[in-house]
Amino acid sequence: MISASVTPPAIDLSGVRLEIRALQPQLVEWRRRLHQRPELGFKEQLTAQLISQQLTSWGIEHLPGVAETGVVATIPGSKPGPVLAIRADMDALPIQELNDVPYRSQHDGVMHACGHDGHTAIALGVAKYLASHQQDFAGTVKILFQPAEEGPGGAKPMIAAGVLANPEVDAIIGLHLWNNLPLGRIGVRSGPLMAAVEMFEAHILGKGGHGAMPHQTIDAIVVSAQIVNALQTIVARNVDPIKSAVVTIGELYAGTAKNIIADTARMKGTVRYFDPAFEGYFGQRVEQIIAGVCQSHGASYELNYWSFYPPLINDAGMAELVRSVALDVVETPAGVVPECQTMGGEDMAFFLQQVPGCYFFLGSANPDKGLAYPHHHPRFDFDEIVLHVGVEMFVRCVEKFCVGRADRLSGGSLSAHSMATMPKGNSKPSQ
Ligand code: NI
């Protein structure tokens, strides 16, 4: 998936300031505590408790119970200014962990197999740091600890609960630890980063009968096989080849015995694309194809089609801000890459529909330590050494966006206002 031709540099931590490096043992401890007690979407009670306890201990004003189990922390700077939100997801997956590590999941059948335990730990580190550096930034930082990213989705209910208002959020940033990138590399790009996620389930209704007498039947398996093939023509023949899309049938069930023609068949699939102009299009084509094939065989069908997450689209100005911060943190241009698009989906996309922002990847794989399993795998794990790199990234984004310290240190050419209002497409995309 990653097409970068440059050899990855060894992780360079020289851009991480000493005070943040010192947080590393604490970050690892939080991450492991969360990893041991993973919770599914909207059930993140223990996770929310840990977050709330820590925020309270640092005197940070926060609101628990937002969109059920979400927590919103508000950290004001030393003077008025822009409002930057940082989003961290909190939930785990219904997977039985197969890692044999001291911090392995203690909750049967539930596992942090995507790294959201790391995201929460990083956000706690940012909160702790900012709470003792309020004099170093203007404006306000809101940290959104979001439930249920893996489904059914916590971003939308958080927005509905008003997390982007009072004070009104000017921009939002977030990160995903990413085993598809080498350790310490930062993947950031302007425009589409992750895909829209749509799902469907079709029930094909034929007419069963004897395996030796097909003329008396409508074979649901033959009909389904033609549908599966025909659905692939949407991407191959309907979509502009310059654009990207995927149609996958992940489940197909039919039949009960070798000599019986199946009465019905069920199939389930997913659709992915980057271009928002495709909204509504795939649902329509999927139904046209299923209806057409069924009709030609005298079968009928039932179809359910859902649109889950829109494409995740980064704002050009905010992507440039994150990219410039990343260059400071990793201190080598080869460590910051735009080749990081993925057809995976993320409900961070809903926040980015509301306010300009940037979601980016932080490379977390380390094959030398056996930490290179893909996300959502029962042996997924990541190299914890990148946790403090995540904190440094966010803290520097705050300083650059909200000015203050960055101004004093660099002589201050960057205006927070000009970044916040930079028109889309104004800055050069990072590739
Ligand atoms: Ni994830």
Residues whose N, C-alpha, C, O or C-beta is under 5 A from the ligand:
A	BS01	NI	C114
